[in-house]
Amino acid sequence: VQVVESGGGLVQPGGSLRLSCVASGFTFSSYVMRWYRQAPGKERELVAGISSAGGSTNYADSVKGRFTISRVNAKNTVYLQMNSLKPEDTAVYYCNARGANDYWGQGTQVTVSS
């Protein structure tokens, strides 16, 4: 089983990034996918989630209207489009697959700074 995030980096406030998470080794289309983040000194928090077929999404209040989660089951991939980024979005972002089992990626760093 592999869950691999990519797309993080350094961006200025107001900028955009798109994170990708590619999964393998399990039936991706049967799993709810979520993005979490953890800032230094803070607990890991749920950012966004998407149902197995992609028909339902949910977001943390802090990112509503700025972030969009999506998935392409044929590519075993989930995305997080992040717009209007703020310094407080700085964190390590983790991809999580939840279904019969619970799988996590290693994370990708997002830094929002001028």
C-alpha positions as CSV (number, residue, x, y, z in Angstrom):
1,V,0.0,0.0,0.0
2,Q,1.2,3.5,-0.9
3,V,-0.2,6.9,-0.4
4,V,2.0,9.6,-1.8
5,E,1.3,13.4,-1.7
6,S,3.0,16.0,-3.9
7,G,2.5,19.6,-4.9
8,G,3.6,21.4,-1.8
9,G,6.0,24.3,-1.7
10,L,6.5,27.9,-0.9
11,V,3.8,30.4,-2.1
12,Q,3.1,34.0,-1.3
13,P,-0.1,35.0,0.5
14,G,-3.0,35.1,-2.0
15,G,-1.4,32.5,-4.2
16,S,-2.5,29.0,-5.1
17,L,-1.3,25.5,-5.0
18,R,-2.7,22.1,-6.0
19,L,-1.8,19.1,-3.9
20,S,-2.1,15.6,-5.4
21,C,-2.3,12.3,-3.6
22,V,-1.8,9.1,-5.6
23,A,-2.7,5.8,-4.0
24,S,-2.0,2.2,-4.8
25,G,-2.4,-1.3,-3.2
26,F,-6.0,-1.0,-2.2
27,T,-9.4,-0.4,-3.9
28,F,-9.2,3.4,-4.1
29,S,-12.8,3.8,-5.3
30,S,-14.1,2.2,-2.1
31,Y,-12.4,4.6,0.2
32,V,-13.4,8.0,1.6
33,M,-10.4,10.3,1.1
34,R,-9.5,13.2,3.3
35,W,-6.8,15.9,3.6
36,Y,-5.5,16.8,7.0
37,R,-2.9,19.3,8.0
38,Q,-0.6,19.9,11.0
39,A,1.1,23.1,11.8
40,P,4.0,23.3,14.2
41,G,2.9,23.0,17.8
42,K,-0.7,22.3,16.8
43,E,-2.8,19.1,16.5
44,R,-3.6,17.6,13.2
45,E,-6.8,18.9,11.8
46,L,-9.2,17.8,9.1
47,V,-9.2,20.1,6.1
48,A,-11.5,18.4,3.6
49,G,-13.1,15.1,2.8
50,I,-14.7,13.5,-0.3
51,S,-16.9,10.4,-0.5
52,S,-15.8,7.3,-2.3
53,A,-17.7,8.2,-5.5
54,G,-16.9,11.9,-5.2
55,G,-20.5,13.0,-4.8
56,S,-20.2,14.5,-1.4
57,T,-17.5,16.8,0.1
58,N,-17.0,18.6,3.4
59,Y,-14.6,21.3,4.5
60,A,-13.2,22.9,7.6
61,D,-14.8,26.3,8.2
62,S,-11.3,27.9,7.9
63,V,-10.9,26.8,4.3
64,K,-14.5,26.9,2.9
65,G,-14.7,28.9,-0.3
66,R,-10.9,28.8,-0.8
67,F,-10.1,25.1,-1.0
68,T,-11.6,22.4,-3.3
69,I,-11.2,18.7,-2.9
70,S,-11.8,16.4,-5.9
71,R,-10.9,12.9,-7.0
72,V,-10.4,10.8,-10.2
73,N,-11.0,7.2,-9.3
74,A,-9.7,6.0,-12.7
75,K,-6.3,7.5,-11.7
76,N,-6.4,6.6,-8.0
77,T,-5.8,10.3,-7.3
78,V,-7.3,12.9,-5.0
79,Y,-6.6,16.6,-5.3
80,L,-6.7,19.6,-3.1
81,Q,-6.9,22.9,-4.9
82,M,-5.9,25.7,-2.6
83,N,-6.6,29.3,-3.5
84,S,-6.3,32.6,-1.7
85,L,-3.7,31.1,0.6
86,K,-3.0,32.7,3.9
87,P,0.1,32.4,6.3
88,E,-2.1,30.4,8.7
89,D,-2.5,27.7,6.0
90,T,1.2,26.9,6.5
91,A,1.4,23.2,7.6
92,V,2.3,19.7,6.5
93,Y,-0.6,18.4,4.5
94,Y,-1.5,14.7,4.8
95,C,-3.6,12.5,2.6
96,N,-5.8,9.9,4.4
97,A,-7.7,6.9,3.0
98,R,-10.4,5.6,5.2
99,G,-12.4,2.5,4.5
100,A,-11.8,-1.1,5.4
101,N,-8.4,0.1,6.6
102,D,-6.9,3.5,7.4
103,Y,-3.9,4.6,5.3
104,W,-1.8,7.8,5.6
105,G,0.8,9.4,3.4
106,Q,4.0,11.0,4.6
107,G,2.9,14.5,4.0
108,T,3.9,17.5,1.9
109,Q,5.0,20.9,3.3
110,V,3.0,24.0,2.4
111,T,4.5,27.3,3.4
112,V,2.7,30.6,2.8
113,S,5.0,33.5,3.3
114,S,6.1,36.7,1.6
